[in-house]
Amino acid sequence: MKLGECVDEIVCETCDDQGHIVGDVWNVGPCEKCECSSDLTTRCVVTECPEPPICNEKETLEKLTKPANACCEAFHCGRFSIYTSN
């Protein structure tokens, strides 16, 4: 019984006060993912972002626009041009 109603036994046992049950996987912000384990513990993993690339001498490092739900910054090595005026 949960809140006065008959439910599967597994639904009665939760990992946290938010009601996550065994097998649930959820995101805590864009950089952390959590999972409810069979022993009713919560295991969370934080995403490690890669280092920006190292560009060669004829390229410049460009920071790309990061989508709102993305965890890590994105970069690109782009060609640069030298402009001269006459």
KOLKOL-520565 format. One record per residue (C-alpha): residue in one letter; x negated, y negated, z. Coordinates in steps of 0.5 Angstrom, whole numbers, plus 2048, in hexadecimal, padded with zeros to 3 digits. Layout:
N
AXYZ ...
This chain:
86
M800800800 K7FE7F97FE L8027F3800 G8087F8801 E8077FB7FB C8058027F9 V7FE8027F5 D7F98067F3 E7F48077F8 I7EE8047F4 V7F27FE7F4 C7F27FD7FC E7EB7FE7FC T7E77F77FA C7E07F57FA D7E17EE7FC D7E77E97FE Q7E87E77F7 G7EB7EE7F6 H7E67F17F1 I7E77F97F1 V7E27FE7EF G7DF7FD7E8 D7E17F67E7 V7DC7F27E4 W7DD7EA7E4 N7D97E47E3 V7D77DF7E8 G7D57D97E4 P7D27D97DD C7CB7DD7E0 E7CE7E27E5 K7D17E87E4 C7D47ED7EA E7D77F47EA C7DB7F87F0 S7D77FE7F1 S7DA8057F3 D7D88047FA L7DC7FD7FB T7D67F97FA T7D57F37F5 R7CE7F37F1 C7CD7EC7ED V7C87EB7E8 V7C57E47E6 T7C37E37DF E7BC7E17DE C7BB7DC7D8 P7B57DD7D3 E7B07D87D3 P7B07D37CD P7AD7D57C7 I7A67D37C5 C7A67CF7BF N7A07CF7BA E79D7C97B8 K7A17C77B2 E7A87C87B6 T7AB7C47BC L7AF7C77C2 E7B67C57C1 K7BB7C67C7 L7C27C87C4 T7C97C67C7 K7CB7CB7CC P7D27CE7CC A7D67CC7D3 N7D67D47D5 A7CF7D57D3 C7CA7D77D8 C7C37D67D5 E7C07D07D1 A7BF7D17CA F7B97CF7C6 H7B77CF7BE C7B07CE7BB G7B27C97B5 R7AD7C67B0 F7AC7BF7B1 S7AB7BA7AB I7A67B47AB Y7A97AE7A8 T7A57A87A5 S7A87A17A3 N7A579E79C 
